[in-house]
Amino acid sequence: MKRSGSATLWLAEGSVPHFREMVELGREIVRALCDYVGPDEVARRFADPFWLTSLSCVLGFEWNTSGQTTITLKAIKQALAGTEVPVRVLGGKGSEMRTAQLEAARVLSEIGVEDVGELRRVSRLTCAVDEAALQDSYNIYFHAAIVSESGKWSIVNQGMNTENLTARRYHWSSEVGATVQEPHTEIVSDRVEQVVLDMTSRQSTETRKTIIEMLSDTPPSRINEDLAQAKALMKKQCLLDRGPSMDVERLPQHLMPPRKLDEETLRAVKNVRKFEELLTMSGVGPATVRGLAYVACLIYGSKASWKDPVKYAYAYGTKSGRPYYVDRKAMIESADVLREALMRARMGEGEKITVLRRLAAFIDEVGSEQPQNH
């Protein structure tokens, strides 16, 4: 199964003095790519964490800071709004996360996408999976959907760990689909957590099924009794082979079992038939999923994955001045070159685009010969 991806980034603050240049250059890059590879492929590339990081670095961001996600996608969103380019970006940071669904119909109608029901489902599910099904200590605070005129999409979610001040990025693609089993296109990170609860893993298939059966067949009060028994077993058995090899007192805070499960919520989800449906139900969050997983593993004997599923070049400088500050004039000049080349290509004068294609092919060839150190 090919996974979409995540990247761990250092949280960064401060304004971006070259944001206008990011918008200008970003628009011309996406416009040129749409002509070169097509809008569907452009949307798909945002599901590649290395590609998005490379784009961010071209636009003046360090390869390992959180702004490469939030600011780059904000710039691309502004750059494409109201243009003829057949790709749009929805959503954003904080309160803008919720607008991804609200603005979908209006924004996507600009490029001819009328049916947004599936995209709304995808937005809800991807956030639920990255927040509750994959519990790795990163809380989602950024959500963006990149959509082409044919409805192809990529999702980019970003989570924050407030203790170590890092961010982790999760990538989804319509090529893989919005599911609950290993849905990401790749997992990439500079930091691997000691232990996580990964309910998206194939190894957690049995636990996902057990939870659904348990909710259907077991009264809520009995599930809470089972949770209390599971916590007692955790102290004695260290979760054995069904979980992390540590006792409950040494579990990281984000994996501590809940005191009890809300019985009203358990009654409301009694008739769910799929795990992905459970994740999107009102009242179901990380604590609910975690508590049910402990019961399924320690009381009913199922297995879950506790392993972290996790596995860069400056063109114009960076915001922080490492290795040097952004050359804003050069960014505008590059945008002008791309704009002129694209106009000439559309009029049949394709020499400049041909040169760019040859350069891209040469870079790919050289890159394939280099050792991979990621």
N, C-alpha and C positions, 0 to 999 in steps of 0.2 A: 504494500500500500504506500503510495507516494503521499507524503505529508506536506502541507503548505508552508508552514514555517513560523518561527518566532525569533526575535533578536533581543538581547538584553542590553539596555542603554542607560547611561548615567543621566540622572535628572539635571536639567539646566534651566536657569532662569535668566531674565533680562530681555530687552527689546532686540529686534533684528533690524539694524540700520539699512540693510540692503534688501528689505522685503519687496519693494517695488520692482527691483531688478529680478528677484526670484519669480515674480508673477510674469514679467515680460519674457524672460528666457524660458520659463517652464511652459508657457503657452506655445512658443514656437517649436520647442522640442516635441511636445505632444502632437501638435499639428503636423510636423514633418513625419513623425512615426505613424500617424494615421494614414498618410499617403503611402508610406513605405511598406508597412506590415499590416495595415488595416486596423479599424477601431476595436474589433474583438481581441486581437492580439495585444493591443495597447492595454485594454482592461485586464487581460490575463497577466501581463507582466507585473502588475502591482501585487500579485500574489506571490511573487518571488522576492524574498527578503533581501537578497544580495542586489537585485536590480534596483529596488527602491532605495537601498542604502547608496548605491552608486549614483542614482539620480540626485539624492540629497547632497552628496558630496560635490557634484557638478554645480549645484545651486548654492554652494557655500557653507555647508554644515559639516561639523566633525562626524566621523563615521560612528562614534560611540556615544552620542548624546541624544536625549529624548526628543529634542526639537526637530531632529531629522524626520520624525514622523508627523508630529502635530503641525509644525510650521510649513513643512514641504507640502503636505496635503491641503493645508489651508490656502497656500499660494496657488496650487494647481486648481483648487475649487474656484477661487476668484478668477484665475486666468481663463477658465473655460466657460464661465457663466455668460450666457447670452451670445456666444460665438457660434459659428457654423461647424465647429469641430464636433463630431458625433460621439463625444464621450463626456460624461458628467461625474462630479464627485458630490456625494451627499454626506451629511453628518458633520462631526467635528469633536471638539473637546468639551467636557463638562455638560452643561445644559444643551449644547448643540447635538449631543449624542441622540437625544430624543427626537430631534427634528429630521433625522434620516428617514423616518417613516412618514412624518407629517408633510415634508416637502417633496416626497418622492413623486407624486402624481404631477404636481406643477412643474418641477424641474425636468423630469424625464420626458414630459410631453414636448419639450423643446427639440428633442432629438427623435421623436416619433415612437417612444415607448409608452403604450397606453395601459397595459396590464401590469400593475405594480403589486398585486397581491402576493406573489411568490417572493418578491424582494422584501416585502414587509415581514414575511415569515422568516426569511433568512436572517434579517437583521436581529429579530428577537432571539432566534435560536443560537446564533453565533455568540452573542453576548452572554447568553445563559450557559453555554458550554464552557466558554473561557473563564467565566466567573465561578460556576458551581461544579461542573463536571471535571474540570481540570483545576485542582486546588493546589496552587504552587506558591502562594503568599502574595500574588500580584492581583490587585483589585482594578477592574476595568474602569478607566476614566476617559478613554478616547475610542470612538467608533466611526469608521468611514466606509462608505460603499462606493466603488468605482464601477460605473455601468456604461456599456456601449449601446449603440442604437438598436442592436438586435436583442438586447436584454442580457447579454453575457455580463458577468459581474466578478469582482474581487472584493473581499472584505478585509479591512485592516483594523484590528483591535489593539489597543495598548493598555497594559496594566501597570500599576505603581506599587512598589514595595517601599513603604514609608520608613522602614527600619534601616535598610542599607542604602536608601536613596537611589534606587535603580528602577528602570522601566523595562518591561518585556513586551515584545510585539508579536502578535499572532496573525497569520495570513490564511485566508480562505479563497477558494476558486470555484467557479461554477463548473469547471472541468471535473473536479472531484465531487462537488455537491455539498449541501449542508446536511450532514449526518452527525451521529454521535460517536461513531467508531473511526478513530484515527482520521479525522476530517481535514487536518492541516496539510498544506502542501510540502512543507519542510519544517524542521525545528532547529533553530540556530541560536546559540547564546554564548556569551563569554562567561556566564556564571551558571553553574549547575547546583540546584538545591539538593540538600542531603536526602530529603524524603518529601514526596508529594503524593497526593491521592489522584491518580489518573484514571478516571472512569471512562475516558475515551479509548483506552488501550484495548487491543484484542484480548489481552489477558484478563480484562475486567468484564468480558461478555457474560460470563456466568453470574457475576454479581448484579449486573444490570437486569438480567432476567429474574433473578431471585427477588430483587426489590419490587418489581412489578407484581410478581406472584404474592409476595408477602403483603403488600398493600391491599390486594384483592381479597385475600383469605383470612387476614389477621385483624382483630379489633384494635383500634388505636391504643387503648389502655394496655393491651398485651404487648404491643410493639414497644411501648415505654418500659414495660417490665423487662423485655428482652434487652433493651438498651442498657438498663441498669446492670443486668447480668453480664453483658458484653464488656462494660467498663470494669467490672470486677475481674473478668478473665484477662483483660489487658494487663492488669497489674501482676497477675500470676504467670501468664504465658508469654509476655512480651510480644504478643501477636504472632509468635512462631513464624511459620512460612507464609502466613496470610497477610503479613504487613511488615512494617519497619522493625528491625531488630533492636528495639529500645523499649523501655517501659514507659507507661503513660506519663509519668512525671517529666520525662525528658523529651516528650513530643513537642515540636514547635507549636507556638500558640495557634497558628492558623489550622492545625490539625487536631486540636484538642476536641474530644467528643462533647456535644452539647449536653447541658444539664438534663433536659428532656425535650421531646418533640411536641410541637403544637398539635393537639389531637383534633382540633377543628380543621386544620390544614390536612391532616391525614384522612379525615372523613371526606373532604372535598376532592381528594385525588384517588379515592378508592377504585374508581372505574377506569382509570387511565390504562391504555393498552400498550403504549410504547414509552420508552425511557425519554425520548426527545420531547414527547408530550408532557411528561412529568416536569421536565426542566422549565417549561414555559408557563406552568400553572402559577397563579397568584399565590404568594406566600411561601413558595418553594425556593430556598436559597442555598448557599453553601453549607450552612449548619444542618439543614434538613437532609441533604444528600449525604453528607458526611456521617450523620447519625445512622441513617438507613444502611449505609455501606458497612459500618462496624457491626450492626446486627446481622447483616447478610453473611459477612465473613466469619464472625466468631460464634454465632448461634446456629446458622444454617450451613456453615462449612464451605461457602463459595470462596473464590479467589479473585483478588483485584490487584492491579498494578500500583506499586508504591515507588516506581522509578520516575525520575524527571525525564520527560520525553524530549528534552532539549538536545541538540547535536554540538573592499573598502578603498584612496586616491583623491587627491585634491586638484581640481581643475582651476578654481578661481580663488583659493584661499578659504578661510573659515571665519565665523563670527568672532571667535575668541582670540584670533590672531595666531593660532597654532596650526600649521607652521608659519603662516603669515596671514594678514588681514585680507578680506575679500576685495578683489579688484572690481569695483562696481561698473566702471566704464567698460571693462573687457566683457562683462556679462551682457550689457546692452549691445555692444558691437557684435557679439556672437549671435544674439537674438536677431539682429539685422541681417547677418549673413544667412542664417537659416531661413528667414522670411523671404529674402531675395531669391535664394536657391530654389525654394519651394515654388515660388511664383514662376520662375523660369522653367522649372520642370513641368508645371501644369500647362505652359504655353509651348511645350515641345523642346525647350532648350534644357536638356537634362544633364549637361556635362558636369555641373557642380554636384548634383545628386549622385551621379555615377562615381565621382571621386570619393564622396562620402561613403558610398557602399563598398568601394574597394578598400578604403581605410578600415571600415568596420570588419570586413572579411579578414584583413591582415591582422587586426587586433585579436580577433577570435582565434586565428591560427597560432599567433605567438602565445596567447593565453593558454591554449591547449597543450603547449610544450613546456609550460612552467610547472614546477612541483606544487601540489595543493597543500597548503599549510593551515587551512581553516579548521 
